[in-house]
Amino acid sequence: MTDLDADAPERGAGALSNLSVIAFVWRQWMRKPRLYGAYVAFMALGTIADVFVPVAAGRLIDSISGASADPSAGAHWMALALFLGLAAGVNIARQIGVRIEIIATSAVMADMTVEAFDRVQQFSADWHANAFAGALVRKITRSMRALEEITMYLWAGLLPGLGVTYGLGVYMLLHWPLAGIYVLVVNTLFIILTLLMMERYVRPQNLVSNARDADLGGAVADALTSITTVKGFGAEARETGRFARAAGDWRREIRTTWFRFVNTWAVQIVLVLALQAGLAGLLLSQWQAGDASAGDVVFALTAFLVMAGYMRRFGEEVQSLQKGLDDLQDVAGFMAQPLQIADAPGAPDFRPGAGVIEFDQVRFTYGGQDQPLYEDFTLTIRAGERIALVGPTGSGKSTFVKLIQRLHDVERGAIRIDGQDVRSVTQASLRRAIAVVPQDPALFHRTLAENIAYGSPGASREAIIAAARRARAHAFIEALPQGYGTLVGERGVKLSGGERQRVAIARAILADAPILVFDEATSSLDNETERDIQAALAEVTQGKTAIVIAHRLSTIRDADRILVFDGGSIVEQGTHAELSALPGGAYRRLAQLAQT
């Protein structure tokens, strides 16, 4: 594990160190090494030119005042040309550098965000169950701007500023040792105090306010994705109050953060004023003693103005750089965090076969539980067999399906499909071979055609319509104003529960996977439609391995085998007729309860 708290993906806890985030940023820059190399080179040229602008200003004044060794008119113009040329060179070099940086950083921002999105998708279902989708969106999008800010503030502000201030300090040290020592000491003290205050005083509070910012996004997503429930209970005011409390927490923390930034700024102002007073006093005394010319005094004043500007910006840039590092540390943490369920190195794709499923002495325990749900669980499902899973809530039916999809890893034993251990093949290829129709299907806010074709994205319109017909969805789709081009809303909210299930069944039909899983797939349908769907499912499952999780026992009478689960074990198995005939059997009790 990294120093990021993997158990709290939405809280921002367990922050990475600055060095870890900087290492992550460096890896992003190395996506475009030539462009960033050119960018740094031009910024370095601009910095060198900026160091000598005050020197050229001093030489110009000496030339005009007659203090120069060459008092000719041509020398005046040469001094002016040098001054103007250096000033122009600073801006030209930085203009070229920034334009190169825009090309590089825009590409890197897009690549980094896509990679972060892909990484988060690969985290386990349990990880996502503990995360707010809204907070994740906020963290990922916030990281895009953070990378841009870090790049700009570091290479276009912070490092050039250090180069200029120290360059001028060294120049003074060579000509006026006392003034040079004073400048270098004040600059060094300024930098050390700024960095210490950022790391020890500002950053801890900034991480807290970032966490509250993410909470705001999570609160919005939590309420808006469940808006039907909110409206159903007339709870808009209550949710607004809940959001207002989250906003109040954010306001309190961000205000403290901003005040800490301002306090740091006050310390920096004191040091800038000390530099101004000390440098002006030292150079003035040198001039009075005849050890400095008027041009030297102009150089000192110009140098101070340049250094003061960089020092003021240094404080702001360190603050902005620290904020950027804090904003980026969530995504850096995502990339550093190991996957909870990972493909084996070099794992091949799953090779779909006849659909034989084997559980071989499987042990499995849910996280946070002391006792295993499955212990030495062994079962074989034959190719093309239609299996029904029944039993009380928590008995292990849904876990059975999650394990064959490898949404969890077993602790001991093995699960094999068509002779292939599910841990030895890629997860994506395995799951493409298992089509699942959940009890409460979630659709994308895309067209009905896109939702039906999700498991087979290259399907023709004719194939999409054929699947919809077999799922008894074509009639209601055709009745919609936009037909198959209708957008269904977030999670399919514009459709009824029965309509969503029919679309999900059509999606499973079109996927044409060798293994089909139906989790109460007809629970939201009326009796007439249920009969139609049952007939369609009987047709669809011909020649395929089918697993049906059911509470309504009337829907599984024709199953080849019924498995009765209790406490993670199969306590009975057989056909409907065989199990119904067992006196005092668990299935018979369930059937009697269903009839009452």
Secondary structure by P-SEA (a helix, b strand, c coil): cccccccccccccccccaaaaaaaaaaaaaccaaaaaaaaaaaaaaaaaaaaaaaaaaaaaaaaacccccccaaaaaaaaaaaaaaaaaaaaaaaaaaaaaaaaaaaaaaaaaaaaaaaaaaccaaaaaaccaaaaaaaaaaaaaaaaaaaaaacccaaaaaaaaaaaaaaaaaccaaaaaaaaaaaaaaaaaaaaaaacccaaaaaaaaaaaaaaaaaaaaaaaaaaaaaaacaaaaaaaaaaaaaaaaaaaaaaaaaaaaaaaaaaaaaaaaaaaaaaaaaaaaaaaccccaaaaaaaaaaaaaaaaaaaaaaaaaaaaaaaaaaaaaaaaaaaccccccccccccccccccbbbbbcbbbbbcccccccccccbbbbbcccbbbbbbbcccccaaaaaaaaacccccccccccccccccccccaaaaaaaccccccccccccccaaaaaacccccccaaaaaaaaaaacaaaaaaacccccccccccccccccaaaaaaaaaaaaaaacccbbbbccccccccaaaaaaaaaaaaaaacccbbbbbcccccccccccbbbbbccccccccccaaaaaaccccaaaaaaaaaac
